[in-house]
Structures are given as structure tokens and as C-alpha cells.
Amino acid sequence: MAIKAIRGMKDLLPPEDIKWQRLEDTARKVVRSFGFSEIRTPILEKTKLFVRSIGENTDVVEKEMYTFQDRSGDSLTMRPEATAAVMRSYVEHKLYALPGPHKLFTIGPMFRHERPQKGRLRQFHQLNAEIVGDEGPLVDAELMVMLVQVLEALQLKNVTLVINSLGCPDCRPAFKEALIKYLTGRKNLLCEDCLRRLDKNPLRVLDCKSESCKEASVGAPSIQDHLCGGCKDHYAQVKDLLGLAGVNYTEDDRLVRGLDYYVRTTFEAQTGDLGAQNAVAGGGRYDGLIEMLGGPAHGAIGFAAGIERMALLMPDLEETPAPDLFIAALGEEPRRWAFKQINSLRKNGLWAEMISQEKSLKAQMRKADKLGARHVLILGDAELESGAAQLKDMANSGQKEIRLDALAAELGL
């Protein structure tokens, strides 16, 4: 029986790989224009990193992580998200000792054991961006402006930036207390997960997709009514700066994040074009995380954007990459010349192809057409002897005789 890929883990095949390359190249270009540097962390981390940072009462830690013991008996986890790993690296390598703030991004695979559906896989890929070492509202706005510019550069349509403030350790306890009191009176409507988390993580009820939990939270207290003076001022400045940058947004006081480390500013880029999985990107401020991991009390904010989801929303490619030249070589010596020539052209950045075996001219032209080659050079013994051959322009079916020693110049080199 043939071995198939693991459920929820997909192969990336041509021509989809071209779309991903363009997506990643475009994202890198935008984030580097904001001064971000790339960081790459291991896929495997110690399990306690995610339990400590994400929170033991989150869906990710309780139900979704791929965790196992290695041969030394250590508990390891395939990273379910990037921020904790990046902050672990930030602390371990003492990046905080260098002048900041630090702007870091990473692109790579994450792993969560969820029910696979459109836009949600068990191995998925993210663009993550983090600004570390600044607690001010300007960097919050800057990060969201950058996210919007990434989405615009990818020509994504029907995407809305949604923002909220989650308060801070000083003002959130009063909100949590009021929320627990309200939801306790409607416990009969809560799902099993929300019942279990009601006392420790009641904000998750606001994010639950269960219809009964949505009903239970109708009329629930708003975090906006419980923000302290500092959080109100921070949030007001973020909104003012977004307006100054010309970024449109909507506010949603029910917007929360599924991980425990978020405080103050939180945001999502949402779309109606992906069904139930409406978040294209999401993030927020996590000022206490670095200190929790053994580093200094540095403020930080970041986001994660789903590569698969962005790729689904990107317009189809207008043009599929194709060879600049195909050499139809007829005979042993022409094939030898063609092999040498195409590798010389490749060294200079052109895409050149040929068929390695003896094939008829008709078969070789079929291959060139299938590849979408822009030009075809027809080469036999007579052409080698004369030093000239026919170069066919496949776009307009025109052709002309060229000198073989002028081929590179004819192709623009």
C-alpha cells in the first residue's frame, strides 16, 4: 500500500510553489523596509517554554501541541507558534544587551493538532514579526501599518484590521472578576471547555466559536469599561497614530487572543472569504513575556500571519515562469554544444532547457511548447558547421537566423 502524507500536513507542489515564493519575497521586501532582521529558531523546543509562555489553560497547550519525550527523557514540543521561541532566543543570546528596539521576523512551519479544514492545517506556515524593547504606542501602530502594507502588497482584498485593548495586570483583574460573575449566572450555556476555564481564563469565552457560548456572552461586561488611565491613553494614542498613517480599522471589544501572554493592544486582520477561519493574521502586545522567560522587563509586540491563508486570498498568477530558451538539438555534437551553452546561460541568470536524449524535432518542439519557452534555437550538424541557426520567438511565431556566438546577446545578456 502506498504511503501517504500525514493528515493535515500537505505537500507544496508546482505551480503553487511560485505563488509562495512571490508571497515570501514580497513579505520580506516590506518588512525589511521597516528595518526588520530575520531570525530562525529550531522547530523543536522544550515543552516548558510553551506551557510557561502560552499558558497551561489554553487550547494550544491542553489539546493541540505535538509533544514527546526524546531518548534522554526530556519533554520536547514541535513549536505551535513562533513568539515564545523567538523570545527564548532573545533572552538566551542576550540580544537585550545590544541597542534597541529590536525588530525581528521569521518565516517557517508551526504545528498544532487541530481538525484540518480550509486555511487550517496541522503543519502550517507563518510570517512572524516582533518589535522588542519599546512599550510605547508608536511601535504598536508601526507594526500594524507594516502588516497592512504586507497585505496590500500581496493584493489581498476584503481584509479588515480589527483592534482592541486587553488592559494590563493592573486593570484586567477587575474585568475578569466582572466577567466571571456575569458568566457564572449563565453557566448552563457554556461548553465543556469554557466551563473548565471559567475561573482561570474567562476571556476565552469571548473567543469561543460555540453558538451556546456566544449566546452566553451576549451583554457581557466590556473590557473598555475597565481600562485604567494608562491603558486608555495608550489605546487612544494607537488609534490616533493609525489614523495619522491613513490605516482604516474597526474596533471590537470582544476581540481577545488565545494565548495568555497578551496585554494592552491586540489586533487581527480578518476576512470573510475563508469561511470559519476568518483571521488572516493576529497579534498584540506581550510586555511581561520576556521577564517571564528570565530576561529583563522589556516591552514587546508582534503578529503572526498565516502563509496558507494569505496564499488562498492572493490573486492567481498572471504569468507562469517559463524558460528563456529551449535548444532543440538534433544529433550528438549539437547536444554536446547545447549542454555547454545552456549551462553558460544559466550561470548568467537565464533559464535554459534542452532534452538530453535523441528526439525528433517535432517531439522537442512539443516539449518547448509545454514548458512555455520564450525562444527556441533549432540546432543540427549543419548549423554547427555554419555557425548560424534559426532562433524562433514562440510568442509571435517569428524566427530569424542568428550567429551562434551571438546567442547570449540576442537573449539580452
N, C-alpha and C positions, 0 to 999 in steps of 0.2 A: 504494500500500500504506500502511496506517495506521502511524503512528509510535507505538511502544510505549515504556514506561519501560525504563530500563537494568536488566539482570538484577541482582537483589539490591538494588534500590532501589525501594521501594514507595510508592504514594500513600496518604495517610491520608484516608479517606472517612467521611462521616457514616454511622451514629451513633458510629463508633469515636472520632471526634474528641472527643466528650463524655467518654468514658472517659479519654482522655489529658488533657483539661483538668482533670478531677477528680483524676487522679493527680498532675499537676504542682502543682495548687493545694494538695493535701494535703501533698505533699513540702515545698513552700515554707513552709507553715504550721509544720511540725515543725522544719525546720532553722532557721527564724528564731527559734523558741522557745529554741534553743540559742545564739543570738547570732550567727548566720552572716549575712554580707552577700553580695549577688550580684555576680559579676564575669563579663563577657562578652569573650571573646578572638576574634580573627579565625579563620575556618575555614582559611585558608592561613597557613603558617609556613615559614621557611627550613628546608630539609631537614636541615641540620646540627644543628638543635635536637633532632630526634628521634634521629638517629644517635648524638649525644653522650649524650643522656639515657637513651634506652631501651636502647641497646646494639646494636652492629652485628651481633652474632651471635644476635639474637633473631628469631623468626619474623616479627614485625611489620616490622622493618627489612629483612630479607632477602627476604621474599616478599609482603608484604601492603600496603605503602604505595602510595598514588596519588601518584606523583612526576613532575614535568615541568619543563622549562625555560621560563621566560617570555621575552618578547621582548627582555629585557635580558641574557639568558643566565644568569640566576640560577636555581638549582635550588630549586623550591618543592614543598611536600607538603601535601596536604589532611590535616588533623590526624587521626591514628589513635587518639589518646587526649588527655585534657584536662590532665593534671597538668603535663606539660612546658610546655605553653602558658601555663598559669596561673603557673607559677614563672618563666617568662621575663618575663611581665608584672610579677610581683612584684619582680624584680630591676631591670628596665628603669625602672620608675617609682619605685624606691627606697621601696617600701612598708615595708621593714625599718627605715627611719628613724623611723617612727611607733611609738607604744607598742603592744606586742603582748601575748599572741599574736594572730595574725590568723586569723579564721575566715571562709573564703571558699567559696562554692558557685557552680556554673554548671550550666545545663541546655541541651543542644544536640546537634547531629549530629556524629558521628565517621565515619571512612571507612577501611575495610580490604577488600582484595581477597581475600575468602575464599569457599569454596564455600557458597552460600546454603542454609540449612536452617531448620527451626523454631527461632525465637529467635536466629538469627544472620543478619544481612543485611550487605550491603556499605556501605550507608548506614544507620547505626543511631544511636540517641539514648541519652544517658546523663545521669544526675544525678551530678555530681561534688562532693565536699565535701573541703576541705583545712583542716587546722589547722597554722599555720606559726609557728615561734618558740618552741617548747616541746619539750624532749626527754624530759619525764617520762612515766611510765606512766599518770598520771591522764588525760591527753588521749587516749591510746590507748583506754582504757576508755570515755571520754566519747564518742568518735567511734563506737565500736561500739554503745554504748547508743542513740545517735541513729539509727543505721542500723536497729536492731531496732525502734525506735519508728516509723520511717517504714513499715517492712514491716507492722507491726501496724496502723497507721492505715489502710493500704490493704487490710486484711483478707486478707492473703496467708496461706495455710495450707501446712503441710508444708514449712516453710523452717527450716533448721538453721544456726546460726552455728558455723563451724569455724575454729579458731585454731592458730597455730604461731609459733615464733620462728626466724628465719633467721640469727641471730647477727649479728656485726658484722665489720668489716675485721680485727679482731684475732683472732677465733676461727674465722671461716669458712674461711680458707685451710687449716687443718689438716683440717677436714671435707671440703673439696673434694679435698684430696690423698688422703684415705682413700677417698672415693667414686670417684675416678678409678682408683685401684688396684683396687678391687673390680670396677668395670665393665669395666676392661681385660681382666680374666680371662673376661668373658662377651661380648666384642665381637661374637661370631658371632650374637648375638641382637638386637643393636641395629639400628634402622632407619638409613637413609642420613643423615637429618638429625642423629640423635643421635651417629652415628659422627663426623660432621664437627665437632660441638660438644663432643665428649667432653673435650678438654683445656682449653677456654676456659670452657665453661658447662655443667658436668656436672649441675648441679641441674635442668636442663631435662629430663633423662632421667626424673626422678621424676614429671614432669608430662605425659610423652608418653602419648598415647592408644593407641599401637600395642600390640597384645597381646604381641608378642615383647619389646618394651621393658619392659612391665610385668613379664614373666617374668624378664627380665634383672635387674631391680632388686629382686626378692624377696630379702629378707635383707640388703639394702644397709645400710651404716652409717647411724645416725640422727643428725641434727643436734643432738638433745637431749643426746647423749653428748659433744658437743664444745663446748657453750656455755661461754664464760668466766664468771667470777664476776659481772661486771656485767650480762651478758645474762641469766643465770639469775635474778638478783634482779629485774631489770626485768620479765621474763616472769611471775615469781611474783606481783609486785605487780599486774600487769594482770589476772591471773586472780582475785586476791583482790578487786579493785575491781569486776569484772564480777559476782562473787557478791554483793558488797555492794549492787549495783544490781538484783539479782534477775534477771540475764540468764543464761539457760541456754546452754551451749556444749559442743562436743566438741573434743578435741584430735586433730590428725593431723600426725605428724612428717614426712609426705611432702608436706604442702601447701607448694607454692612458688608464686611469681608469675612470669609470663613476661617481666618487664621487669627490666633489670639494676640499677635504682636502689634496689630494696627492701633494707632491713636490719631486723633485730630483728622486731618484731611484724608478722605477716601474717595475713590472715583472709579468709574467704569466707562468703557466705550461699548455701547450697546447697539444691536441691530435687530431688525425684525425679519431678516432674511435667512436665519438659520434655525428656525423653529424654537424648540425649548431652550437650546443653548444660545442665549441671546448676547452673552458677553464676549466681545472680541478681545478685550484687554481689560485689566483691572489692577488697581494698586492703591497705595496710600502711604501715610507716614508711620514709621515704626521706631520712635525715638528711644525706647528702652531696650531694644533687642541687642545692641552691641554690648551694652553693660551687662546684660543677662548672660552673654557668652564670654564674659571675662575681660572685655575691653573697656575703654573709657566711656563716659556718658556723652556719646556723640549723637546728635540728631541725624535722621536719615529718612529718605523717602524713595520709593521705587514702584515699578509696574512690571507686569508680565503680559505679553501679547501673544496669542496663540498663532503659530505659523499655519497650522492646518486650517484654522478658521479664516485667517486673512486670505489664504490661497483660494478658499471656496468663494470668497467675495470679490477677488480680483477679476477684472475682465479677461476674456480669453486672449491669448497671444495673437497679435495681428500677423506676425510673421514667424514661422518656424526656422530656426537656424539651419543653414544648408551649406554644403561645400562651395568654396570659391572656384574650385577647379576639379574636374574629373578627367583623367587621362585614359583614353581608350587605346590601349597598347596592343598591337597585333604582331605577335612574334616574340621570340626570346630576347633579342637585343633591344627592341623597343621597350619591353617590360623592364629590363635592367636600367635603361636610361630613365624610364618613368619612375622607378623606385628611388633612384638617386635624386631626381628632380623634385618629387613630392616632399621628400624629407628636408630638402633645402628650403622649399617654400614654407613648410611647417615651422622651421626654425625662425623664419621671418614673420610668423604670426598668421599665415594664411592656412585655411583648411583645405587640404588637397586629398583626393582619394583615387584609387585605382583598383582593378581586380587582379588578384595575384596569380590566377590560373588562366590558361588559354581559353578564351571565349570568343564567340563571333562578335563582329561589330554591332550587330543588332542586339545581342544579349547585353553588351556593355552599355549601349545607349539606353536600354531599358533600365539598367541599374542606375545610370546617371540621372535619368528622369525620376526614378523612385526616390533617390536621395535629394532631389530638388537642386542639383548642381547648377550654379550660375553660368559656368563655362565648361565646355568640353573640348579637349585637344585630341584630335584624331592622329595617331602616330603609328606608322608602319616602317618597314625597312627602307622604302623609297624616300620617306620623309627624313629619316635619319641621315640617309646618304646626301640628300639635297640641303639639309639644314633648315628646312622650312616645312610648316604643317598648317592645316586648317584649324582655326580656333572658332568654335561655334558658340554664339550667345544664345543661351536656352530661353531667355525671356522673350526675345523678339524673333527667334529662329534665323537670325542673320549669322553669317560667318565670313571670316576673312583669313587670308594667308598671312602668317607671321613668321619671322625668323625665330628658330628655337632658342638662340642665345638672347633674344629679346623678350622671352616669355614673362619673366618677372616684371619687367617694365610695363608690359601690356596689362598685367594684373594690378598695377598701381604701386609696385614696390620700387 
